[in-house]
Amino acid sequence: MIGGLFGGFITDRFGRKGGMLLNNIVSVLACVLMFISKPIYSYEALIVGRFFLGLSCGYGSSVAPTYINEVSPRNLRGAFGG
């Protein structure tokens, strides 16, 4: 939910495409943290990784449909956005 709330600010600052690329960086960071949590025996890394992944999913859920609606053909915008 927090990622979705910050979606408007990030989109205004970086644009839809730039924000989605930034979102990919956050997702990769989260995946790396969760991946290394077991070898380094750190529950904290797992928790932080899950938090970042939640932010990423919230942002992606709020911005991706808008971006798809903007790049889709005019006659298919409603179908693609839904």
Protein Blocks (a to p, Z undefined) as FASTA:
>chain_A
ZZmmmmmmmmmmnojmlmmmmmmmmmmmmmmmmmmmmmnopaklmmmmmmmmmmmmmmmm
mmmmmmmmmmpcfklmmmmmZZ
